[in-house]
């Protein structure tokens, strides 16, 4: 079990993902400890390409550090149908509020786009996180072997108007 760490003390900027981020985001997805063991096949060949970043509303959380900025996490919002397609936080940054910042940013983007809800199909290790950040469980997406050999919890973020 991962130990929770203290909040980040350095500023975090959330900006639109660009083509130059694609390789770093792919490494973040493939290296995620949340997808070890039985879930490894889900990300083994996964690629976040420049074409994906161009076609979707993808945003990265960048932390200020001595190297001039490190990608701490990212998300991708699909507008039609409204879905949080990807949300990953670097393993070393988990438990420090990065995921919460990304979710709050996603909700703001969804609101600006006129959405009143955003669905998320997750996997079991992320279920607690989605509950903590306000998503409501709406059902279960059944396994679809061989691509996805396990059932997945489905959540919804309700986006209230401003």
C-alpha positions as CSV (number, residue, x, y, z in Angstrom):
1,X,0.0,0.0,0.0
2,X,1.3,3.4,-0.9
3,X,2.1,5.8,1.9
4,X,0.5,9.2,1.7
5,X,3.0,12.1,1.6
6,X,2.8,15.7,2.4
7,X,1.3,18.2,0.0
8,X,3.5,19.7,-2.7
9,X,5.1,22.9,-1.5
10,X,6.2,24.1,-4.9
11,X,3.8,25.8,-7.3
12,X,1.9,23.6,-9.8
13,X,0.8,24.9,-13.2
14,X,-1.9,23.2,-15.2
15,X,-1.5,23.9,-18.9
16,X,-2.7,22.4,-22.2
17,X,-0.8,19.3,-23.3
18,X,1.2,19.8,-26.4
19,X,2.7,17.3,-28.9
20,X,6.1,17.5,-27.1
21,X,4.5,16.1,-24.0
22,X,3.4,12.8,-25.7
23,X,6.4,10.7,-24.8
24,X,6.5,11.8,-21.2
25,X,2.8,11.1,-20.8
26,X,3.1,7.7,-22.4
27,X,5.9,6.8,-19.9
28,X,3.7,8.1,-17.1
29,X,0.8,5.8,-18.2
30,X,3.0,2.7,-18.8
31,X,5.0,3.2,-15.6
32,X,2.0,3.7,-13.3
33,X,2.1,1.4,-10.2
34,X,-1.7,1.4,-10.3
35,X,-1.5,-0.8,-13.4
36,X,0.9,-3.4,-12.0
37,X,0.0,-7.1,-11.7
38,X,-3.3,-8.1,-13.2
39,X,-3.8,-4.6,-14.7
40,X,-0.5,-4.4,-16.5
41,X,-1.9,-5.6,-19.8
42,X,-4.2,-2.5,-19.9
43,X,-1.2,-0.1,-20.4
44,X,1.5,-2.3,-21.7
45,X,1.3,-1.0,-25.3
46,X,-0.6,2.2,-24.5
47,X,0.6,5.3,-26.4
48,X,-0.4,8.9,-25.8
49,X,0.5,10.3,-29.2
50,X,0.6,13.8,-30.5
51,X,-2.5,13.0,-32.5
52,X,-4.4,12.1,-29.3
53,X,-3.3,15.3,-27.6
54,X,-4.4,17.3,-30.6
55,X,-7.9,15.6,-30.8
56,X,-8.7,15.9,-27.1
57,X,-8.7,18.4,-24.3
58,X,-5.6,17.1,-22.5
59,X,-4.0,19.1,-19.7
60,X,-0.8,18.5,-17.7
61,X,0.1,19.4,-14.2
62,X,3.7,20.7,-14.1
63,X,5.6,21.3,-10.9
64,X,8.4,23.8,-10.6
65,X,11.7,22.3,-9.7
66,X,15.4,22.6,-10.4
67,X,15.0,21.2,-13.9
68,X,12.5,23.8,-14.9
69,X,9.4,21.8,-14.5
70,X,8.3,18.2,-14.2
71,X,5.1,16.6,-15.4
72,X,3.3,15.5,-12.2
73,X,0.1,14.2,-13.9
74,X,-2.4,14.8,-16.7
75,X,-6.0,14.3,-17.7
76,X,-8.0,14.1,-20.9
77,X,-11.6,15.3,-21.2
78,X,-13.8,14.1,-24.1
79,X,-16.8,16.3,-24.7
80,X,-19.0,14.0,-26.7
81,X,-20.0,11.9,-24.9
82,X,-18.7,13.7,-21.8
83,X,-16.0,11.5,-20.4
84,X,-12.8,11.8,-18.3
85,X,-10.8,9.5,-20.7
86,X,-7.5,9.5,-18.9
87,X,-6.3,10.7,-15.5
88,X,-2.8,9.8,-14.3
89,X,-0.6,11.2,-11.5
90,X,3.1,10.3,-11.3
91,X,3.6,7.7,-8.6
92,X,6.0,10.0,-6.6
93,X,3.5,12.8,-6.7
94,X,0.5,10.8,-5.5
95,X,-1.1,11.8,-2.1
96,X,0.0,15.4,-2.6
97,X,-3.1,16.9,-4.1
98,X,-2.1,16.8,-7.8
99,X,-5.1,14.5,-8.6
100,X,-7.5,16.9,-6.8
101,X,-6.1,19.8,-8.7
102,X,-6.5,18.0,-12.0
103,X,-10.1,17.0,-11.2
104,X,-11.0,20.6,-10.2
105,X,-9.5,21.8,-13.5
106,X,-11.4,19.2,-15.4
107,X,-14.6,20.3,-13.8
108,X,-13.9,23.9,-14.7
109,X,-13.2,22.9,-18.3
110,X,-16.4,20.8,-18.4
111,X,-18.4,23.7,-17.0
112,X,-17.0,26.1,-19.6
113,X,-17.9,23.7,-22.3
114,X,-21.5,23.6,-21.0
115,X,-21.5,20.1,-19.6
116,X,-23.5,19.2,-16.5
117,X,-21.9,15.8,-16.0
118,X,-18.8,13.8,-16.9
119,X,-18.5,10.0,-16.7
120,X,-15.4,8.0,-15.8
121,X,-14.8,4.3,-16.3
122,X,-12.1,3.4,-13.8
123,X,-10.4,0.4,-12.5
124,X,-10.7,-1.0,-8.9
125,X,-7.4,0.5,-7.6
126,X,-8.6,4.1,-8.4
127,X,-12.1,3.7,-7.0
128,X,-11.3,5.2,-3.6
129,X,-9.7,8.2,-5.3
130,X,-12.8,9.0,-7.3
131,X,-15.0,8.7,-4.2
132,X,-12.7,11.2,-2.4
133,X,-12.8,13.8,-5.1
134,X,-16.6,13.7,-5.4
135,X,-17.5,11.3,-8.1
136,X,-20.6,9.2,-7.6
137,X,-20.6,5.5,-8.5
138,X,-23.2,4.9,-11.2
139,X,-22.6,1.3,-12.2
140,X,-20.2,-1.3,-13.4
141,X,-18.9,-1.8,-16.9
142,X,-18.6,-5.6,-17.5
143,X,-15.3,-7.2,-18.6
144,X,-14.7,-7.4,-22.3
145,X,-12.0,-10.1,-22.7
146,X,-9.4,-10.2,-24.0
147,X,-9.0,-6.4,-24.2
148,X,-10.3,-5.8,-20.6
149,X,-10.5,-9.0,-18.5
150,X,-12.1,-7.4,-15.4
151,X,-15.2,-5.5,-14.5
152,X,-14.7,-1.7,-14.0
153,X,-16.5,0.7,-11.8
154,X,-18.3,3.6,-13.5
155,X,-18.5,7.0,-11.9
156,X,-20.0,10.4,-12.7
157,X,-18.9,13.8,-11.8
158,X,-21.9,16.2,-11.6
159,X,-20.9,19.6,-12.8
160,X,-23.0,22.3,-11.1
161,X,-23.4,25.6,-12.9
162,X,-21.4,28.5,-11.6
